[in-house]
Amino acid sequence: MAEAESDLDRLQGEWAITALKFDGEDVAPHTFAAARLVVEGDRFTSLGMGDAYTGKITLNPYASPHEFDMFFEEGLEKGNTNYGIYEFTGDDTWRLCLATRGAARPKSFASPAHSGIALETLERDHNSTE
């Protein structure tokens, strides 16, 4: 499982959302400018996009594309699991594609209209206080 630990290790820290598409539409940058995703161990916290969300993230780097699950323990999504795929696009950049409703995992990095799928690009926030 060293590879899974390696991916989880790479996700540690605070990430800023730099691009977001939802339901096939580009989301205006000012709506997510303050948004952050913080990963500590196998725990995540999503801040700055309305309600704060916390929970557990599980990775499967052996799938192609790589898969992850986000189980929400706090916030409006409490008790729900969202299924997604991810890829690293640089040392400090990763991309995720997340189904926000239903149990179907996205198959590709796309956000079709009316799909409930979010496509996000995140960059490590080097200005965080961590």
C-alpha positions as CSV (number, residue, x, y, z in Angstrom):
1,M,0.0,0.0,0.0
2,A,3.0,2.3,-0.2
3,E,1.6,3.9,-3.4
4,A,-1.7,4.7,-1.6
5,E,0.2,6.3,1.3
6,S,2.3,8.2,-1.2
7,D,-0.8,9.8,-2.8
8,L,-2.3,10.5,0.6
9,D,1.0,12.0,1.6
10,R,0.9,14.3,-1.5
11,L,-2.5,15.5,-0.5
12,Q,-1.6,16.7,3.0
13,G,-2.0,20.4,3.6
14,E,-4.2,23.2,2.4
15,W,-5.4,23.5,-1.2
16,A,-7.0,26.5,-3.0
17,I,-9.6,25.9,-5.7
18,T,-8.3,27.6,-8.9
19,A,-10.9,26.4,-11.4
20,L,-14.4,24.9,-10.9
21,K,-17.0,23.6,-13.4
22,F,-20.3,22.3,-12.2
23,D,-23.2,20.8,-14.2
24,G,-21.3,21.7,-17.4
25,E,-20.9,25.4,-16.5
26,D,-17.8,27.3,-15.5
27,V,-18.3,28.7,-12.0
28,A,-17.3,32.4,-11.6
29,P,-13.9,32.6,-9.7
30,H,-15.2,35.1,-7.2
31,T,-17.6,32.5,-5.8
32,F,-14.8,30.1,-4.8
33,A,-11.9,32.6,-4.2
34,A,-11.9,31.9,-0.4
35,A,-12.6,28.1,-0.8
36,R,-10.0,25.8,0.7
37,L,-9.8,22.0,1.0
38,V,-7.6,21.0,4.0
39,V,-6.3,17.4,4.2
40,E,-4.8,16.1,7.5
41,G,-4.2,12.4,7.5
42,D,-7.2,10.7,6.0
43,R,-9.5,13.6,7.2
44,F,-10.7,16.5,5.0
45,T,-12.3,19.9,5.7
46,S,-13.9,21.9,3.0
47,L,-14.2,25.7,3.8
48,G,-15.3,28.8,2.1
49,M,-18.1,27.5,0.0
50,G,-21.0,28.0,2.4
51,D,-21.3,25.4,5.1
52,A,-18.1,23.8,6.4
53,Y,-17.8,20.1,5.6
54,T,-15.6,17.6,7.3
55,G,-15.1,13.9,6.9
56,K,-12.9,11.1,5.8
57,I,-11.2,10.7,2.4
58,T,-10.3,7.2,1.0
59,L,-8.0,6.8,-2.0
60,N,-7.6,4.0,-4.5
61,P,-4.5,4.9,-6.6
62,Y,-4.6,1.5,-8.3
63,A,-7.8,2.3,-10.3
64,S,-7.5,4.0,-13.6
65,P,-8.3,6.8,-13.3
66,H,-7.4,7.0,-9.6
67,E,-10.5,6.9,-7.4
68,F,-11.5,8.5,-4.1
69,D,-14.5,8.6,-1.8
70,M,-15.4,11.5,0.5
71,F,-17.6,10.4,3.5
72,F,-19.1,13.5,5.1
73,E,-19.3,13.5,8.9
74,E,-20.3,17.2,9.5
75,G,-22.1,19.8,7.5
76,L,-25.2,19.7,5.2
77,E,-23.9,16.5,3.6
78,K,-23.5,14.6,6.9
79,G,-23.9,10.9,6.3
80,N,-23.4,11.1,2.5
81,T,-20.6,9.7,0.5
82,N,-19.5,11.4,-2.8
83,Y,-17.5,9.3,-5.3
84,G,-14.8,10.8,-7.5
85,I,-11.7,10.4,-9.5
86,Y,-8.4,12.4,-9.2
87,E,-5.1,13.0,-10.8
88,F,-2.0,14.9,-10.0
89,T,-1.0,17.4,-12.7
90,G,2.1,18.7,-11.0
91,D,3.9,18.7,-7.7
92,D,1.4,21.3,-6.3
93,T,-1.6,20.8,-8.5
94,W,-4.3,18.1,-8.5
95,R,-7.6,17.7,-10.3
96,L,-10.7,16.0,-9.1
97,C,-14.0,15.1,-10.6
98,L,-16.7,14.5,-8.0
99,A,-20.3,13.2,-8.2
100,T,-22.2,15.4,-5.8
101,R,-25.3,13.1,-5.9
102,G,-25.9,9.5,-6.5
103,A,-23.6,6.5,-6.3
104,A,-22.2,6.7,-9.8
105,R,-18.5,7.6,-10.0
106,P,-17.4,9.8,-12.9
107,K,-15.6,7.9,-15.6
108,S,-13.7,10.9,-17.0
109,F,-12.6,14.4,-16.1
110,A,-15.7,16.2,-17.4
111,S,-18.8,17.9,-16.0
112,P,-21.7,17.4,-18.3
113,A,-24.8,19.6,-18.0
114,H,-27.3,18.5,-15.4
115,S,-24.9,15.7,-14.1
116,G,-24.3,17.0,-10.6
117,I,-20.6,16.5,-11.3
118,A,-18.0,19.0,-10.1
119,L,-14.7,19.3,-11.9
120,E,-12.1,21.1,-9.8
121,T,-8.5,22.1,-10.1
122,L,-6.7,22.7,-6.8
123,E,-3.3,24.2,-6.1
124,R,-1.3,23.9,-2.9
125,D,-1.8,27.1,-0.8
126,H,1.7,28.1,0.1
127,N,0.3,31.1,2.0
128,S,-1.5,29.1,4.6
129,T,-0.4,29.2,8.2
130,E,0.3,25.5,8.4
